[in-house]
Amino acid sequence: MLVCQVVAEFEDVEPDALYDVLHDPEYRSVWDTHMLAAEDAGHINVNNDVGYYASKYITARHANELDCVMQK
């Protein structure tokens, strides 16, 4: 299992706006050029859901596809 944590500061962006942009499934297809597919798999409770995300990524040697199941 791969776990990735990213830390960034955006001085001119409200936290609620950033959260909405990152988690809006319809808008994500506009800004995420690597996304191949995304689906909502279900809700655990009002604050947690499980989703499927497929993306393409390109390295210096390969172009690959990545499938992820995420809880957020």
PQR file with spaces between the fields and no chain letter, atoms N, CA, C, O and H, PARSE charges and radii, in Angstrom:
ATOM       1  N    MET     1       0.845   -1.167    0.000 -0.4000 1.5000
ATOM       2  CA   MET     1       0.000    0.000    0.000 -0.0000 2.0000
ATOM       3  C    MET     1       0.891    1.231    0.000  0.5500 1.7000
ATOM       4  O    MET     1       1.861    1.308    0.754 -0.5500 1.4000
ATOM       5  N    LEU     2       0.558    2.181   -0.842 -0.4000 1.5000
ATOM       6  CA   LEU     2       1.288    3.431   -0.945 -0.0000 2.0000
ATOM       7  C    LEU     2       0.500    4.526   -0.244  0.5500 1.7000
ATOM       8  O    LEU     2      -0.675    4.738   -0.542 -0.5500 1.4000
ATOM       9  H    LEU     2      -0.230    2.118   -1.454  0.4000 1.0000
ATOM      10  N    VAL     3       1.136    5.213    0.675 -0.4000 1.5000
ATOM      11  CA   VAL     3       0.511    6.328    1.375 -0.0000 2.0000
ATOM      12  C    VAL     3       1.292    7.577    1.028  0.5500 1.7000
ATOM      13  O    VAL     3       2.519    7.598    1.118 -0.5500 1.4000
ATOM      14  H    VAL     3       2.091    5.041    0.917  0.4000 1.0000
ATOM      15  N    CYS     4       0.585    8.609    0.636 -0.4000 1.5000
ATOM      16  CA   CYS     4       1.224    9.850    0.233 -0.0000 2.0000
ATOM      17  C    CYS     4       0.587   11.008    0.993  0.5500 1.7000
ATOM      18  O    CYS     4      -0.636   11.136    1.027 -0.5500 1.4000
ATOM      19  H    CYS     4      -0.412    8.592    0.563  0.4000 1.0000
ATOM      20  N    GLN     5       1.410   11.839    1.594 -0.4000 1.5000
ATOM      21  CA   GLN     5       0.906   13.025    2.279 -0.0000 2.0000
ATOM      22  C    GLN     5       1.576   14.235    1.649  0.5500 1.7000
ATOM      23  O    GLN     5       2.796   14.269    1.488 -0.5500 1.4000
ATOM      24  H    GLN     5       2.404   11.735    1.566  0.4000 1.0000
ATOM      25  N    VAL     6       0.775   15.217    1.297 -0.4000 1.5000
ATOM      26  CA   VAL     6       1.282   16.425    0.668 -0.0000 2.0000
ATOM      27  C    VAL     6       0.951   17.609    1.558  0.5500 1.7000
ATOM      28  O    VAL     6      -0.165   17.721    2.065 -0.5500 1.4000
ATOM      29  H    VAL     6      -0.216   15.189    1.428  0.4000 1.0000
ATOM      30  N    VAL     7       1.918   18.486    1.747 -0.4000 1.5000
ATOM      31  CA   VAL     7       1.711   19.687    2.549 -0.0000 2.0000
ATOM      32  C    VAL     7       1.994   20.899    1.668  0.5500 1.7000
ATOM      33  O    VAL     7       3.022   20.960    0.994 -0.5500 1.4000
ATOM      34  H    VAL     7       2.825   18.395    1.336  0.4000 1.0000
ATOM      35  N    ALA     8       1.078   21.860    1.678 -0.4000 1.5000
ATOM      36  CA   ALA     8       1.253   23.077    0.885 -0.0000 2.0000
ATOM      37  C    ALA     8       0.559   24.237    1.577  0.5500 1.7000
ATOM      38  O    ALA     8      -0.367   24.040    2.364 -0.5500 1.4000
ATOM      39  H    ALA     8       0.242   21.811    2.226  0.4000 1.0000
ATOM      40  N    GLU     9       1.011   25.441    1.280 -0.4000 1.5000
ATOM      41  CA   GLU     9       0.371   26.646    1.795 -0.0000 2.0000
ATOM      42  C    GLU     9      -0.127   27.473    0.620  0.5500 1.7000
ATOM      43  O    GLU     9       0.614   27.732   -0.329 -0.5500 1.4000
ATOM      44  H    GLU     9       1.764   25.601    0.641  0.4000 1.0000
ATOM      45  N    PHE    10      -1.380   27.884    0.690 -0.4000 1.5000
ATOM      46  CA   PHE    10      -1.991   28.745   -0.313 -0.0000 2.0000
ATOM      47  C    PHE    10      -2.525   29.971    0.421  0.5500 1.7000
ATOM      48  O    PHE    10      -3.609   29.924    1.002 -0.5500 1.4000
ATOM      49  H    PHE    10      -1.981   27.674    1.461  0.4000 1.0000
ATOM      50  N    GLU    11      -1.780   31.049    0.397 -0.4000 1.5000
ATOM      51  CA   GLU    11      -2.127   32.221    1.186 -0.0000 2.0000
ATOM      52  C    GLU    11      -3.391   32.920    0.700  0.5500 1.7000
ATOM      53  O    GLU    11      -4.087   33.551    1.496 -0.5500 1.4000
ATOM      54  H    GLU    11      -0.899   31.087   -0.075  0.4000 1.0000
ATOM      55  N    ASP    12      -3.698   32.820   -0.582 -0.4000 1.5000
ATOM      56  CA   ASP    12      -4.842   33.553   -1.129 -0.0000 2.0000
ATOM      57  C    ASP    12      -6.050   32.664   -1.417  0.5500 1.7000
ATOM      58  O    ASP    12      -6.949   33.070   -2.154 -0.5500 1.4000
ATOM      59  H    ASP    12      -3.133   32.308   -1.229  0.4000 1.0000
ATOM      60  N    VAL    13      -6.086   31.457   -0.847 -0.4000 1.5000
ATOM      61  CA   VAL    13      -7.188   30.524   -1.082 -0.0000 2.0000
ATOM      62  C    VAL    13      -7.775   30.096    0.262  0.5500 1.7000
ATOM      63  O    VAL    13      -7.051   29.685    1.168 -0.5500 1.4000
ATOM      64  H    VAL    13      -5.356   31.127   -0.248  0.4000 1.0000
ATOM      65  N    GLU    14      -9.089   30.200    0.372 -0.4000 1.5000
ATOM      66  CA   GLU    14      -9.767   29.753    1.587 -0.0000 2.0000
ATOM      67  C    GLU    14      -9.758   28.223    1.650  0.5500 1.7000
ATOM      68  O    GLU    14      -9.899   27.574    0.613 -0.5500 1.4000
ATOM      69  H    GLU    14      -9.677   30.534   -0.365  0.4000 1.0000
ATOM      70  N    PRO    15      -9.599   27.634    2.828 -0.5600 1.5000
ATOM      71  CA   PRO    15      -9.582   26.169    2.951  0.2800 2.0000
ATOM      72  C    PRO    15     -10.836   25.499    2.392  0.5500 1.7000
ATOM      73  O    PRO    15     -10.737   24.447    1.759 -0.5500 1.4000
ATOM      74  N    ASP    16     -12.009   26.086    2.612 -0.4000 1.5000
ATOM      75  CA   ASP    16     -13.245   25.495    2.085 -0.0000 2.0000
ATOM      76  C    ASP    16     -13.253   25.466    0.563  0.5500 1.7000
ATOM      77  O    ASP    16     -13.719   24.496   -0.035 -0.5500 1.4000
ATOM      78  H    ASP    16     -12.089   26.940    3.126  0.4000 1.0000
ATOM      79  N    ALA    17     -12.741   26.520   -0.069 -0.4000 1.5000
ATOM      80  CA   ALA    17     -12.699   26.576   -1.532 -0.0000 2.0000
ATOM      81  C    ALA    17     -11.737   25.528   -2.079  0.5500 1.7000
ATOM      82  O    ALA    17     -12.045   24.864   -3.069 -0.5500 1.4000
ATOM      83  H    ALA    17     -12.362   27.308    0.417  0.4000 1.0000
ATOM      84  N    LEU    18     -10.582   25.373   -1.449 -0.4000 1.5000
ATOM      85  CA   LEU    18      -9.616   24.370   -1.890 -0.0000 2.0000
ATOM      86  C    LEU    18     -10.188   22.963   -1.759  0.5500 1.7000
ATOM      87  O    LEU    18     -10.039   22.143   -2.665 -0.5500 1.4000
ATOM      88  H    LEU    18     -10.332   25.913   -0.645  0.4000 1.0000
ATOM      89  N    TYR    19     -10.835   22.686   -0.646 -0.4000 1.5000
ATOM      90  CA   TYR    19     -11.456   21.378   -0.436 -0.0000 2.0000
ATOM      91  C    TYR    19     -12.494   21.099   -1.525  0.5500 1.7000
ATOM      92  O    TYR    19     -12.528   20.008   -2.095 -0.5500 1.4000
ATOM      93  H    TYR    19     -10.956   23.352    0.090  0.4000 1.0000
ATOM      94  N    ASP    20     -13.342   22.094   -1.809 -0.4000 1.5000
ATOM      95  CA   ASP    20     -14.382   21.910   -2.823 -0.0000 2.0000
ATOM      96  C    ASP    20     -13.789   21.642   -4.200  0.5500 1.7000
ATOM      97  O    ASP    20     -14.289   20.784   -4.927 -0.5500 1.4000
ATOM      98  H    ASP    20     -13.314   22.981   -1.347  0.4000 1.0000
ATOM      99  N    VAL    21     -12.736   22.359   -4.568 -0.4000 1.5000
ATOM     100  CA   VAL    21     -12.106   22.157   -5.874 -0.0000 2.0000
ATOM     101  C    VAL    21     -11.496   20.758   -5.971  0.5500 1.7000
ATOM     102  O    VAL    21     -11.643   20.087   -6.992 -0.5500 1.4000
ATOM     103  H    VAL    21     -12.331   23.056   -3.977  0.4000 1.0000
ATOM     104  N    LEU    22     -10.819   20.323   -4.923 -0.4000 1.5000
ATOM     105  CA   LEU    22     -10.163   19.014   -4.955 -0.0000 2.0000
ATOM     106  C    LEU    22     -11.145   17.850   -4.937  0.5500 1.7000
ATOM     107  O    LEU    22     -10.852   16.787   -5.485 -0.5500 1.4000
ATOM     108  H    LEU    22     -10.699   20.868   -4.094  0.4000 1.0000
ATOM     109  N    HIS    23     -12.308   18.038   -4.314 -0.4000 1.5000
ATOM     110  CA   HIS    23     -13.227   16.919   -4.120 -0.0000 2.0000
ATOM     111  C    HIS    23     -14.498   16.983   -4.965  0.5500 1.7000
ATOM     112  O    HIS    23     -15.340   16.092   -4.857 -0.5500 1.4000
ATOM     113  H    HIS    23     -12.546   18.901   -3.869  0.4000 1.0000
ATOM     114  N    ASP    24     -14.660   17.992   -5.790 -0.4000 1.5000
ATOM     115  CA   ASP    24     -15.837   18.087   -6.654 -0.0000 2.0000
ATOM     116  C    ASP    24     -15.636   17.158   -7.851  0.5500 1.7000
ATOM     117  O    ASP    24     -14.776   17.426   -8.690 -0.5500 1.4000
ATOM     118  H    ASP    24     -13.976   18.716   -5.878  0.4000 1.0000
ATOM     119  N    PRO    25     -16.409   16.070   -7.950 -0.5600 1.5000
ATOM     120  CA   PRO    25     -16.169   15.089   -9.018  0.2800 2.0000
ATOM     121  C    PRO    25     -16.419   15.634  -10.421  0.5500 1.7000
ATOM     122  O    PRO    25     -15.763   15.201  -11.368 -0.5500 1.4000
ATOM     123  N    GLU    26     -17.339   16.559  -10.576 -0.4000 1.5000
ATOM     124  CA   GLU    26     -17.607   17.113  -11.906 -0.0000 2.0000
ATOM     125  C    GLU    26     -16.521   18.100  -12.326  0.5500 1.7000
ATOM     126  O    GLU    26     -16.079   18.082  -13.475 -0.5500 1.4000
ATOM     127  H    GLU    26     -17.872   16.911   -9.807  0.4000 1.0000
ATOM     128  N    TYR    27     -16.093   18.948  -11.415 -0.4000 1.5000
ATOM     129  CA   TYR    27     -15.077   19.949  -11.747 -0.0000 2.0000
ATOM     130  C    TYR    27     -13.687   19.329  -11.857  0.5500 1.7000
ATOM     131  O    TYR    27     -12.824   19.858  -12.559 -0.5500 1.4000
ATOM     132  H    TYR    27     -16.452   18.962  -10.482  0.4000 1.0000
ATOM     133  N    ARG    28     -13.469   18.223  -11.177 -0.4000 1.5000
ATOM     134  CA   ARG    28     -12.136   17.607  -11.216 -0.0000 2.0000
ATOM     135  C    ARG    28     -11.730   17.237  -12.641  0.5500 1.7000
ATOM     136  O    ARG    28     -10.556   17.344  -12.996 -0.5500 1.4000
ATOM     137  H    ARG    28     -14.170   17.793  -10.607  0.4000 1.0000
ATOM     138  N    SER    29     -12.676   16.810  -13.447 -0.4000 1.5000
ATOM     139  CA   SER    29     -12.340   16.445  -14.826 -0.0000 2.0000
ATOM     140  C    SER    29     -11.872   17.648  -15.638  0.5500 1.7000
ATOM     141  O    SER    29     -11.237   17.476  -16.679 -0.5500 1.4000
ATOM     142  H    SER    29     -13.630   16.724  -13.158  0.4000 1.0000
ATOM     143  N    VAL    30     -12.173   18.859  -15.182 -0.4000 1.5000
ATOM     144  CA   VAL    30     -11.723   20.073  -15.870 -0.0000 2.0000
ATOM     145  C    VAL    30     -10.242   20.330  -15.598  0.5500 1.7000
ATOM     146  O    VAL    30      -9.486   20.616  -16.526 -0.5500 1.4000
ATOM     147  H    VAL    30     -12.688   18.999  -14.337  0.4000 1.0000
ATOM     148  N    TRP    31      -9.822   20.233  -14.341 -0.4000 1.5000
ATOM     149  CA   TRP    31      -8.452   20.601  -13.994 -0.0000 2.0000
ATOM     150  C    TRP    31      -7.495   19.423  -13.901  0.5500 1.7000
ATOM     151  O    TRP    31      -6.284   19.623  -14.003 -0.5500 1.4000
ATOM     152  H    TRP    31     -10.436   20.001  -13.587  0.4000 1.0000
ATOM     153  N    ASP    32      -7.985   18.207  -13.714 -0.4000 1.5000
ATOM     154  CA   ASP    32      -7.112   17.041  -13.567 -0.0000 2.0000
ATOM     155  C    ASP    32      -6.953   16.357  -14.922  0.5500 1.7000
ATOM     156  O    ASP    32      -7.765   15.512  -15.298 -0.5500 1.4000
ATOM     157  H    ASP    32      -8.968   18.044  -13.631  0.4000 1.0000
ATOM     158  N    THR    33      -5.920   16.722  -15.640 -0.4000 1.5000
ATOM     159  CA   THR    33      -5.714   16.191  -16.992 -0.0000 2.0000
ATOM     160  C    THR    33      -5.258   14.736  -16.990  0.5500 1.7000
ATOM     161  O    THR    33      -5.235   14.101  -18.045 -0.5500 1.4000
ATOM     162  H    THR    33      -5.261   17.409  -15.335  0.4000 1.0000
ATOM     163  N    HIS    34      -4.897   14.198  -15.838 -0.4000 1.5000
ATOM     164  CA   HIS    34      -4.451   12.806  -15.750 -0.0000 2.0000
ATOM     165  C    HIS    34      -5.584   11.845  -15.386  0.5500 1.7000
ATOM     166  O    HIS    34      -5.397   10.630  -15.444 -0.5500 1.4000
ATOM     167  H    HIS    34      -4.915   14.714  -14.981  0.4000 1.0000
ATOM     168  N    MET    35      -6.739   12.363  -15.018 -0.4000 1.5000
ATOM     169  CA   MET    35      -7.850   11.513  -14.592 -0.0000 2.0000
ATOM     170  C    MET    35      -8.454   10.774  -15.785  0.5500 1.7000
ATOM     171  O    MET    35      -8.785   11.385  -16.801 -0.5500 1.4000
ATOM     172  H    MET    35      -6.890   13.350  -14.971  0.4000 1.0000
ATOM     173  N    LEU    36      -8.593    9.470  -15.652 -0.4000 1.5000
ATOM     174  CA   LEU    36      -9.261    8.660  -16.664 -0.0000 2.0000
ATOM     175  C    LEU    36     -10.699    8.361  -16.263  0.5500 1.7000
ATOM     176  O    LEU    36     -11.593    8.363  -17.109 -0.5500 1.4000
ATOM     177  H    LEU    36      -8.325    8.974  -14.827  0.4000 1.0000
ATOM     178  N    ALA    37     -10.926    8.102  -14.974 -0.4000 1.5000
ATOM     179  CA   ALA    37     -12.268    7.777  -14.481 -0.0000 2.0000
ATOM     180  C    ALA    37     -12.325    8.036  -12.985  0.5500 1.7000
ATOM     181  O    ALA    37     -11.308    8.005  -12.291 -0.5500 1.4000
ATOM     182  H    ALA    37     -10.199    8.099  -14.287  0.4000 1.0000
ATOM     183  N    ALA    38     -13.528    8.292  -12.506 -0.4000 1.5000
ATOM     184  CA   ALA    38     -13.751    8.456  -11.068 -0.0000 2.0000
ATOM     185  C    ALA    38     -15.185    8.055  -10.765  0.5500 1.7000
ATOM     186  O    ALA    38     -16.102    8.379  -11.520 -0.5500 1.4000
ATOM     187  H    ALA    38     -14.354    8.317  -13.070  0.4000 1.0000
ATOM     188  N    GLU    39     -15.374    7.351   -9.658 -0.4000 1.5000
ATOM     189  CA   GLU    39     -16.710    6.914   -9.242 -0.0000 2.0000
ATOM     190  C    GLU    39     -16.830    7.004   -7.734  0.5500 1.7000
ATOM     191  O    GLU    39     -15.857    6.810   -7.005 -0.5500 1.4000
ATOM     192  H    GLU    39     -14.629    7.088   -9.045  0.4000 1.0000
ATOM     193  N    ASP    40     -18.024    7.297   -7.282 -0.4000 1.5000
ATOM     194  CA   ASP    40     -18.322    7.247   -5.862 -0.0000 2.0000
ATOM     195  C    ASP    40     -18.739    5.817   -5.552  0.5500 1.7000
ATOM     196  O    ASP    40     -19.735    5.332   -6.090 -0.5500 1.4000
ATOM     197  H    ASP    40     -18.814    7.454   -7.875  0.4000 1.0000
ATOM     198  N    ALA    41     -17.984    5.134   -4.685 -0.4000 1.5000
ATOM     199  CA   ALA    41     -18.279    3.736   -4.372 -0.0000 2.0000
ATOM     200  C    ALA    41     -19.265    3.588   -3.224  0.5500 1.7000
ATOM     201  O    ALA    41     -19.944    2.566   -3.124 -0.5500 1.4000
ATOM     202  H    ALA    41     -17.175    5.528   -4.248  0.4000 1.0000
ATOM     203  N    GLY    42     -19.354    4.590   -2.357 -0.4000 1.5000
ATOM     204  CA   GLY    42     -20.295    4.515   -1.248 -0.0000 2.0000
ATOM     205  C    GLY    42     -19.931    5.465   -0.131  0.5500 1.7000
ATOM     206  O    GLY    42     -18.854    6.063   -0.124 -0.5500 1.4000
ATOM     207  H    GLY    42     -18.802    5.420   -2.439  0.4000 1.0000
ATOM     208  N    HIS    43     -20.847    5.595    0.814 -0.4000 1.5000
ATOM     209  CA   HIS    43     -20.651    6.490    1.952 -0.0000 2.0000
ATOM     210  C    HIS    43     -20.609    5.676    3.238  0.5500 1.7000
ATOM     211  O    HIS    43     -21.475    4.835    3.480 -0.5500 1.4000
ATOM     212  H    HIS    43     -21.722    5.110    0.808  0.4000 1.0000
ATOM     213  N    ILE    44     -19.605    5.930    4.055 -0.4000 1.5000
ATOM     214  CA   ILE    44     -19.496    5.283    5.357 -0.0000 2.0000
ATOM     215  C    ILE    44     -20.376    6.021    6.354  0.5500 1.7000
ATOM     216  O    ILE    44     -21.143    5.407    7.096 -0.5500 1.4000
ATOM     217  H    ILE    44     -18.902    6.613    3.859  0.4000 1.0000
ATOM     218  N    ASN    45     -20.259    7.348    6.363 -0.4000 1.5000
ATOM     219  CA   ASN    45     -21.121    8.221    7.161 -0.0000 2.0000
ATOM     220  C    ASN    45     -21.090    9.603    6.514  0.5500 1.7000
ATOM     221  O    ASN    45     -20.553    9.748    5.415 -0.5500 1.4000
ATOM     222  H    ASN    45     -19.636    7.847    5.760  0.4000 1.0000
ATOM     223  N    VAL    46     -21.647   10.612    7.159 -0.4000 1.5000
ATOM     224  CA   VAL    46     -21.742   11.930    6.521 -0.0000 2.0000
ATOM     225  C    VAL    46     -20.377   12.562    6.264  0.5500 1.7000
ATOM     226  O    VAL    46     -20.263   13.435    5.405 -0.5500 1.4000
ATOM     227  H    VAL    46     -22.084   10.494    8.051  0.4000 1.0000
ATOM     228  N    ASN    47     -19.352   12.147    6.979 -0.4000 1.5000
ATOM     229  CA   ASN    47     -18.027   12.741    6.823 -0.0000 2.0000
ATOM     230  C    ASN    47     -17.031   11.868    6.062  0.5500 1.7000
ATOM     231  O    ASN    47     -15.902   12.296    5.823 -0.5500 1.4000
ATOM     232  H    ASN    47     -19.445   11.437    7.678  0.4000 1.0000
ATOM     233  N    ASN    48     -17.422   10.665    5.679 -0.4000 1.5000
ATOM     234  CA   ASN    48     -16.493    9.738    5.030 -0.0000 2.0000
ATOM     235  C    ASN    48     -17.153    9.039    3.853  0.5500 1.7000
ATOM     236  O    ASN    48     -18.288    8.570    3.939 -0.5500 1.4000
ATOM     237  H    ASN    48     -18.339   10.317    5.872  0.4000 1.0000
ATOM     238  N    ASP    49     -16.413    8.982    2.753 -0.4000 1.5000
ATOM     239  CA   ASP    49     -16.897    8.203    1.621 -0.0000 2.0000
ATOM     240  C    ASP    49     -15.738    7.420    1.011  0.5500 1.7000
ATOM     241  O    ASP    49     -14.571    7.660    1.323 -0.5500 1.4000
ATOM     242  H    ASP    49     -15.491    9.363    2.684  0.4000 1.0000
ATOM     243  N    VAL    50     -16.081    6.497    0.151 -0.4000 1.5000
ATOM     244  CA   VAL    50     -15.101    5.666   -0.536 -0.0000 2.0000
ATOM     245  C    VAL    50     -15.291    5.887   -2.024  0.5500 1.7000
ATOM     246  O    VAL    50     -16.417    5.870   -2.522 -0.5500 1.4000
ATOM     247  H    VAL    50     -17.029    6.302   -0.102  0.4000 1.0000
ATOM     248  N    GLY    51     -14.195    6.093   -2.730 -0.4000 1.5000
ATOM     249  CA   GLY    51     -14.290    6.355   -4.154 -0.0000 2.0000
ATOM     250  C    GLY    51     -13.216    5.628   -4.939  0.5500 1.7000
ATOM     251  O    GLY    51     -12.201    5.200   -4.390 -0.5500 1.4000
ATOM     252  H    GLY    51     -13.280    6.106   -2.325  0.4000 1.0000
ATOM     253  N    TYR    52     -13.459    5.497   -6.227 -0.4000 1.5000
ATOM     254  CA   TYR    52     -12.519    4.886   -7.166 -0.0000 2.0000
ATOM     255  C    TYR    52     -11.980    5.984   -8.069  0.5500 1.7000
ATOM     256  O    TYR    52     -12.730    6.854   -8.510 -0.5500 1.4000
ATOM     257  H    TYR    52     -14.284    5.845   -6.673  0.4000 1.0000
ATOM     258  N    TYR    53     -10.689    5.947   -8.341 -0.4000 1.5000
ATOM     259  CA   TYR    53     -10.039    6.941   -9.183 -0.0000 2.0000
ATOM     260  C    TYR    53      -9.027    6.236  -10.073  0.5500 1.7000
ATOM     261  O    TYR    53      -8.184    5.485   -9.583 -0.5500 1.4000
ATOM     262  H    TYR    53     -10.080    5.240   -7.982  0.4000 1.0000
ATOM     263  N    ALA    54      -9.105    6.471  -11.366 -0.4000 1.5000
ATOM     264  CA   ALA    54      -8.132    5.925  -12.312 -0.0000 2.0000
ATOM     265  C    ALA    54      -7.429    7.092  -12.989  0.5500 1.7000
ATOM     266  O    ALA    54      -8.064    8.065  -13.395 -0.5500 1.4000
ATOM     267  H    ALA    54      -9.790    7.081  -11.764  0.4000 1.0000
ATOM     268  N    SER    55      -6.114    6.984  -13.104 -0.4000 1.5000
ATOM     269  CA   SER    55      -5.357    8.067  -13.723 -0.0000 2.0000
ATOM     270  C    SER    55      -4.239    7.499  -14.581  0.5500 1.7000
ATOM     271  O    SER    55      -3.876    6.328  -14.476 -0.5500 1.4000
ATOM     272  H    SER    55      -5.598    6.194  -12.774  0.4000 1.0000
ATOM     273  N    LYS    56      -3.718    8.348  -15.416 -0.4000 1.5000
ATOM     274  CA   LYS    56      -2.535    7.993  -16.190 -0.0000 2.0000
ATOM     275  C    LYS    56      -1.379    8.826  -15.649  0.5500 1.7000
ATOM     276  O    LYS    56      -1.562    9.979  -15.260 -0.5500 1.4000
ATOM     277  H    LYS    56      -4.013    9.300  -15.501  0.4000 1.0000
ATOM     278  N    TYR    57      -0.227    8.250  -15.629 -0.4000 1.5000
ATOM     279  CA   TYR    57       0.946    9.009  -15.232 -0.0000 2.0000
ATOM     280  C    TYR    57       2.094    8.636  -16.151  0.5500 1.7000
ATOM     281  O    TYR    57       2.196    7.504  -16.624 -0.5500 1.4000
ATOM     282  H    TYR    57      -0.079    7.313  -15.946  0.4000 1.0000
ATOM     283  N    ILE    58       2.938    9.594  -16.386 -0.4000 1.5000
ATOM     284  CA   ILE    58       4.030    9.418  -17.333 -0.0000 2.0000
ATOM     285  C    ILE    58       5.345    9.642  -16.600  0.5500 1.7000
ATOM     286  O    ILE    58       5.546   10.669  -15.951 -0.5500 1.4000
ATOM     287  H    ILE    58       2.855   10.514  -16.002  0.4000 1.0000
ATOM     288  N    THR    59       6.217    8.679  -16.714 -0.4000 1.5000
ATOM     289  CA   THR    59       7.564    8.824  -16.162 -0.0000 2.0000
ATOM     290  C    THR    59       8.529    8.986  -17.330  0.5500 1.7000
ATOM     291  O    THR    59       8.113    9.026  -18.488 -0.5500 1.4000
ATOM     292  H    THR    59       6.053    7.845  -17.241  0.4000 1.0000
ATOM     293  N    ALA    60       9.783    9.076  -17.029 -0.4000 1.5000
ATOM     294  CA   ALA    60      10.780    9.236  -18.090 -0.0000 2.0000
ATOM     295  C    ALA    60      10.815    8.039  -19.035  0.5500 1.7000
ATOM     296  O    ALA    60      11.202    8.169  -20.196 -0.5500 1.4000
ATOM     297  H    ALA    60      10.121    9.043  -16.089  0.4000 1.0000
ATOM     298  N    ARG    61      10.409    6.872  -18.532 -0.4000 1.5000
ATOM     299  CA   ARG    61      10.507    5.659  -19.348 -0.0000 2.0000
ATOM     300  C    ARG    61       9.170    5.041  -19.731  0.5500 1.7000
ATOM     301  O    ARG    61       9.098    4.285  -20.700 -0.5500 1.4000
ATOM     302  H    ARG    61      10.095    6.767  -17.589  0.4000 1.0000
ATOM     303  N    HIS    62       8.115    5.346  -18.992 -0.4000 1.5000
ATOM     304  CA   HIS    62       6.860    4.632  -19.203 -0.0000 2.0000
ATOM     305  C    HIS    62       5.654    5.568  -19.115  0.5500 1.7000
ATOM     306  O    HIS    62       5.705    6.627  -18.490 -0.5500 1.4000
ATOM     307  H    HIS    62       8.174    5.960  -18.205  0.4000 1.0000
ATOM     308  N    ALA    63       4.590    5.147  -19.750 -0.4000 1.5000
ATOM     309  CA   ALA    63       3.270    5.747  -19.543 -0.0000 2.0000
ATOM     310  C    ALA    63       2.408    4.642  -18.948  0.5500 1.7000
ATOM     311  O    ALA    63       2.230    3.594  -19.569 -0.5500 1.4000
ATOM     312  H    ALA    63       4.548    4.286  -20.258  0.4000 1.0000
ATOM     313  N    ASN    64       1.881    4.859  -17.772 -0.4000 1.5000
ATOM     314  CA   ASN    64       1.150    3.821  -17.057 -0.0000 2.0000
ATOM     315  C    ASN    64      -0.206    4.324  -16.598  0.5500 1.7000
ATOM     316  O    ASN    64      -0.478    5.525  -16.599 -0.5500 1.4000
ATOM     317  H    ASN    64       2.026    5.710  -17.268  0.4000 1.0000
ATOM     318  N    GLU    65      -1.045    3.384  -16.208 -0.4000 1.5000
ATOM     319  CA   GLU    65      -2.334    3.711  -15.610 -0.0000 2.0000
ATOM     320  C    GLU    65      -2.324    3.246  -14.166  0.5500 1.7000
ATOM     321  O    GLU    65      -1.704    2.237  -13.829 -0.5500 1.4000
ATOM     322  H    GLU    65      -0.824    2.409  -16.208  0.4000 1.0000
ATOM     323  N    LEU    66      -3.013    3.985  -13.322 -0.4000 1.5000
ATOM     324  CA   LEU    66      -3.041    3.714  -11.898 -0.0000 2.0000
ATOM     325  C    LEU    66      -4.488    3.665  -11.439  0.5500 1.7000
ATOM     326  O    LEU    66      -5.262    4.576  -11.732 -0.5500 1.4000
ATOM     327  H    LEU    66      -3.517    4.804  -13.595  0.4000 1.0000
ATOM     328  N    ASP    67      -4.862    2.612  -10.723 -0.4000 1.5000
ATOM     329  CA   ASP    67      -6.199    2.483  -10.141 -0.0000 2.0000
ATOM     330  C    ASP    67      -6.083    2.647   -8.635  0.5500 1.7000
ATOM     331  O    ASP    67      -5.214    2.045   -8.005 -0.5500 1.4000
ATOM     332  H    ASP    67      -4.233    1.872  -10.485  0.4000 1.0000
ATOM     333  N    CYS    68      -6.959    3.464   -8.057 -0.4000 1.5000
ATOM     334  CA   CYS    68      -6.929    3.718   -6.611 -0.0000 2.0000
ATOM     335  C    CYS    68      -8.332    3.613   -6.036  0.5500 1.7000
ATOM     336  O    CYS    68      -9.309    4.009   -6.671 -0.5500 1.4000
ATOM     337  H    CYS    68      -7.665    3.953   -8.569  0.4000 1.0000
ATOM     338  N    VAL    69      -8.416    3.079   -4.837 -0.4000 1.5000
ATOM     339  CA   VAL    69      -9.636    3.144   -4.038 -0.0000 2.0000
ATOM     340  C    VAL    69      -9.275    3.982   -2.826  0.5500 1.7000
ATOM     341  O    VAL    69      -8.324    3.674   -2.107 -0.5500 1.4000
ATOM     342  H    VAL    69      -7.621    2.757   -4.322  0.4000 1.0000
ATOM     343  N    MET    70     -10.039    5.047   -2.604 -0.4000 1.5000
ATOM     344  CA   MET    70      -9.683    5.998   -1.555 -0.0000 2.0000
ATOM     345  C    MET    70     -10.829    6.210   -0.583  0.5500 1.7000
ATOM     346  O    MET    70     -11.999    6.238   -0.967 -0.5500 1.4000
ATOM     347  H    MET    70     -10.811    5.298   -3.189  0.4000 1.0000
ATOM     348  N    GLN    71     -10.470    6.357    0.670 -0.4000 1.5000
ATOM     349  CA   GLN    71     -11.432    6.798    1.681 -0.0000 2.0000
ATOM     350  C    GLN    71     -11.077    8.233    2.007  0.5500 1.7000
ATOM     351  O    GLN    71      -9.925    8.556    2.294 -0.5500 1.4000
ATOM     352  H    GLN    71      -9.520    6.334    0.981  0.4000 1.0000
ATOM     353  N    LYS    72     -12.095    9.095    1.958 -0.4000 1.5000
ATOM     354  CA   LYS    72     -11.839   10.495    2.324 -0.0000 2.0000
ATOM     355  C    LYS    72     -12.917   11.005    3.228  0.5500 1.7000
ATOM     356  O    LYS    72     -12.878   12.163    3.644 -0.5500 1.4000
ATOM     357  H    LYS    72     -13.031    8.832    1.725  0.4000 1.0000
